[in-house]
């Protein structure tokens, strides 16, 4: 019995030691596994935080042996890819919105500049009517409505002296700001020549030479230019490729004065210009215009034309120039 008890005691001690060793190994393995798991979990948590802050490039995670954790990792990685695509879409939309806002600001700036240019152009034309309230020998009125914000059409009238009035209407070959600049130059040149004492043909010939000198744009201007002696009604006119003027004799209907015109201004420096004489009697009415009137089109793309222009003028033969 004593030997048996010693054997059992030895086995018990051995079992206890073996169990303790196994338990210690389990604890060590568990501690190692838990430490690795917590490290991976902390990496996952840090990655999620970075994703929340918008850092999607570094949001990648290592695999673990836990199936649930692996599935979570896959879902998070897929979410990261999807979020990355969404973030790129948002960035692209922000860039497009910024570009659109810049384009809108540019358009607004251009619109403001065009409006200023229109105001400057309009201010260069006579707009006060009656233009000569102290003169009862004649009455006149003029207006301009550009097809765009600014254009190349212009008119002018001014007293050369107390007995002579200059009448100008012109149409530059182009539209927009380039035409407006060409128009201002043409208007100034013609006025200066007339105020210097030139007749209409000479004034246009001198203006033509100066406009041709640096005309790289190839623009030109058609001009109807007349000087009328107020006391007698005698006039001198030079038509440089412009529309036919309309004349209404007192008590009669309007008719278009058709004759051979001179060449437009600004096209050929050696062009020659000739005057024509005309007479205005009491009650006569003179109507001049640009091609925007007969070439206006309706919804059916039908032009207004010269015939309807005359019909319209003759509907109210006694109307004042303003009406």
Phi, psi and omega in degrees: 000320181296321178292323179295316180297321178295323179294314179297319180297319179295319178297318180298315179299317180297317180296320180295315179296318179295316178298319178296320179295316179298315180298319179296319178296319179298316180297316180298313180299316180298318179298317178297315180296317181295321179295318178294318181298315181294326177295316177295320180295319178295322176298318177299314181297317179297321178296319179297319179296317179296322176299319179297331179273359177098000180270094184265342184291325183266008183274066175237146187229148178277155180283152170236176181275359181271124185298318181295319180295320178298318179294320177299318179299316180299316181296319180293319178297319177296319178297320178298318179296315180297317178296323178298318178295319179295319179297320178295320177297318179296317179297319178297317179296321178296320178296316180296320179296320179295318179297320179294318178297320177296319178296320178296317178297323178294317178297319178296320179295318179297318179298318178295319181294321179293323178295319177296318179297321178296318179295320179295317180296316181296323181292341179279350181256146177298129182228000181266122180228139359295140186289325181229079185298340180269001178249120180254008179284337184208165175222144179211160178206147179213152176208159178217131175235100184294148178292329175244189179302319175227155182214190183253355177288147173201160174224163177200150172207142183195156177277122175285318171209190185292344183239005181225130178240137178260137179236127183226136167218137188212164183215113177284148187291346183238179178237172175084193185297318177303318179294324179296319178295318178296322179298313181298319179295315180298314181301315181295316181298315182296315180299314181299319180295318180292319180292338177279356176103007180284149172282168184305314182296316179294320179299316180290325179295316178294317179296323180297316180298317182289323179289330181283340186299316184232038183267070180287338182285341181078012179282157176216173183220132172272141187222133166249119187227127181222151172234124183246134173276114190295320185291332183245339184084000179287136182229155173236129183231146172228120181255111181259078176071018183267176179295156176292132179283158178254139181229132175241115174283152183306124179081359181247182180266162175292144172218152179272132179273109184253124177203171182289127182267163172276173179287149177299164186264134178099005182261316184220120187295334182268008181297143179252149183231144182234148178269160171228143179267147173211168183228132174250124179255164179306130180093350178286156180225133180248132181233120177235152191201171174257173184291353177295340179281298182292337181266006175294142183241152178262192183296336180266012180061032174266133180284150179295312173080165182290323183297315179290331175299313178295319179300317180295316179297322184277354175292331181226071186296338183260009183291153177285161179305322182293324182273000000 
